[in-house]
Amino acid sequence: MVSVQKIAIYCGSSSGLNPSFLKEAYQLGETLAKHSVGIVYGGASVGLMGAVANGCLENQGQVIGVIPTFLKRKEIEHIGLTELIQVDSMHERKRIMFERSDAFVVLPGGFGTMEEFFEVVTWSQLGLHNKPIVLLNWNGFYDSLVQMFQTMVESGFLKKENLDLVTVLKETKDLLTHVQNYSPSKVEKWLSEESI
């Protein structure tokens, strides 16, 4: 059983066009707060980022935001957080979010969300960490991405066992049970000695 005290949430600073995503994000924050699990996220007060933070804060949860100085105005920093860390770069933001989190959860988002997601998946593939990574596939948002993973396997660019590095869940209610009972996959290093 994994001790999960803080979860990094990667998601959009936009709300998207499906109003259910905002509701789901808020409810996720609320659920984490009620189970005494804190959030580490990008520090914005808008979009899904704001919704998940507010859901946690409004239920007496702990939320740490990490925001680059140059994004403070664009992403409209959240001023009601437990802690707001200002950093100089996106790299530093991702590093701090990684270090402060026991698991990673990906909600709907755009390029920034994908960059954060793929970095922690790649680090897991390289054996740099063994923390749980969960893709919350609300309303099938990530169906085509999950299909792309299968295409990568079928095309010989990804080992089938690497698919186990990411758990795809359709419903938030399964999240905490999964991360708390997570057992890391024993996946071979991505490069074997004979392939070097």
C-alpha positions in Angstrom: 0.0 0.0 0.0 1.3 3.4 -1.0 1.2 6.4 1.4 -0.3 9.1 -0.8 -0.4 12.5 0.9 -0.2 14.8 -2.1 -1.2 14.3 -5.7 0.0 16.4 -8.6 -2.9 17.4 -10.8 -2.1 18.2 -14.5 -5.0 19.9 -16.3 -6.1 22.8 -18.4 -6.2 26.4 -17.3 -9.1 26.6 -19.7 -12.6 25.3 -18.9 -13.1 23.5 -22.2 -16.5 23.3 -23.9 -18.0 20.5 -21.8 -19.4 21.9 -18.6 -19.2 18.5 -16.9 -15.4 18.8 -16.8 -15.5 21.8 -14.4 -17.9 19.9 -12.2 -15.8 16.8 -12.2 -12.6 18.8 -11.4 -14.3 20.5 -8.5 -15.6 17.2 -7.2 -12.1 15.6 -7.5 -10.7 18.4 -5.3 -13.6 17.9 -2.8 -12.9 14.2 -2.7 -9.2 14.6 -2.1 -9.8 17.1 0.7 -12.3 14.8 2.4 -9.6 12.0 2.4 -6.9 14.4 3.6 -5.0 14.2 0.4 -3.4 17.5 -0.7 -3.1 18.8 -4.2 0.0 20.1 -6.0 -0.9 21.9 -9.2 0.0 24.8 -11.5 -1.3 27.6 -9.4 -4.0 29.1 -11.6 -7.4 30.3 -10.4 -9.1 29.7 -13.8 -10.3 26.7 -15.8 -10.0 23.1 -14.6 -7.0 24.2 -12.5 -9.1 26.7 -10.6 -12.0 24.2 -10.2 -9.9 21.4 -8.7 -8.1 23.8 -6.4 -11.4 25.4 -5.2 -13.0 22.0 -4.6 -10.2 21.1 -2.3 -9.8 24.4 -0.5 -13.6 24.9 0.1 -13.5 21.5 1.9 -10.6 22.4 4.1 -8.0 20.7 1.9 -4.4 21.6 1.3 -3.4 23.0 -2.1 0.1 24.0 -3.2 0.4 26.0 -6.4 3.6 26.2 -8.5 3.5 29.0 -11.0 6.3 30.6 -13.2 6.5 34.4 -12.7 5.9 35.0 -16.4 2.6 33.1 -16.3 1.2 34.9 -13.2 -1.0 37.3 -15.2 -1.9 34.9 -18.0 -3.0 32.1 -15.8 -4.4 34.4 -13.1 -2.7 33.1 -10.0 -4.9 31.7 -7.2 -4.5 33.9 -4.2 -6.3 31.6 -1.7 -3.9 28.7 -1.7 -2.3 27.0 1.2 1.1 27.8 -0.5 1.9 29.5 -3.7 5.5 28.9 -5.0 6.7 31.3 -7.7 9.5 29.9 -10.0 11.5 31.2 -12.9 10.8 28.5 -15.5 8.4 25.8 -16.6 11.2 23.3 -15.9 11.4 24.4 -12.3 7.6 24.2 -12.0 7.6 20.6 -13.2 10.5 19.6 -11.0 8.9 21.0 -7.8 5.5 19.4 -8.7 7.3 16.1 -9.2 9.2 16.3 -5.9 6.2 17.4 -3.8 3.9 14.7 -5.1 3.3 11.0 -4.4 1.2 10.4 -7.5 0.2 12.1 -10.8 -3.4 12.5 -12.1 -4.1 13.9 -15.5 -7.4 15.6 -16.3 -8.5 17.1 -19.7 -6.2 19.8 -21.0 -4.1 20.9 -23.9 -0.4 20.9 -24.9 0.8 21.9 -21.4 -1.1 19.1 -19.8 0.3 16.6 -22.3 3.8 17.8 -21.8 3.6 17.3 -18.0 2.0 13.9 -18.5 4.5 12.6 -21.0 7.4 13.8 -19.0 6.4 11.8 -15.8 5.5 8.8 -18.0 8.9 8.9 -19.7 10.7 9.2 -16.3 8.8 6.2 -15.1 9.7 4.3 -18.3 13.4 5.2 -17.7 13.1 3.9 -14.1 13.5 7.4 -12.5 10.4 7.0 -10.4 7.7 4.4 -9.6 4.8 6.7 -8.6 1.3 6.0 -9.8 0.2 7.9 -13.0 -3.5 8.1 -13.7 -5.3 9.4 -16.8 -8.8 10.4 -15.9 -10.7 9.7 -19.1 -13.9 11.6 -18.4 -16.5 11.3 -21.1 -13.9 9.5 -23.3 -11.7 12.6 -23.6 -8.6 10.6 -23.9 -9.9 7.7 -26.0 -7.9 8.7 -29.0 -4.7 9.1 -27.0 -5.2 5.6 -25.5 -5.7 4.3 -29.0 -2.5 6.1 -30.1 -0.6 4.2 -27.3 -1.9 0.9 -28.8 -0.8 2.1 -32.3 2.7 2.8 -30.8 2.8 -0.8 -29.5 1.6 -2.3 -32.8 4.2 -0.2 -34.7 7.0 -1.4 -32.5 7.8 2.0 -30.8 6.5 1.0 -27.4 6.7 -2.2 -25.4 3.3 -3.6 -24.5 4.3 -3.8 -20.8 5.0 0.0 -20.9 1.2 0.5 -21.2 1.1 -0.6 -17.5 2.9 2.6 -16.5 -0.3 4.5 -17.0 -3.7 3.6 -15.5 -6.7 4.9 -17.4 -9.8 5.4 -15.3 -13.2 6.6 -16.5 -14.5 7.6 -13.1 -13.0 9.7 -10.3 -14.5 7.4 -7.6 -11.9 4.7 -8.5 -8.9 7.1 -8.1 -8.0 6.9 -4.5 -8.4 3.2 -4.2 -6.1 2.8 -7.2 -3.3 5.1 -6.0 -3.4 3.8 -2.4 -3.1 0.2 -3.6 -0.7 0.9 -6.4 2.0 -1.6 -7.0 4.7 -0.6 -9.5 5.0 -2.7 -12.6 8.2 -4.5 -13.1 9.0 -3.2 -16.6 12.4 -3.9 -18.1 14.5 -0.8 -18.8 13.6 0.7 -22.2 17.0 -0.1 -23.6 18.5 -3.6 -23.2 22.2 -4.1 -23.4 21.9 -5.9 -26.7 20.1 -2.9 -28.3 22.9 -0.5 -27.5 
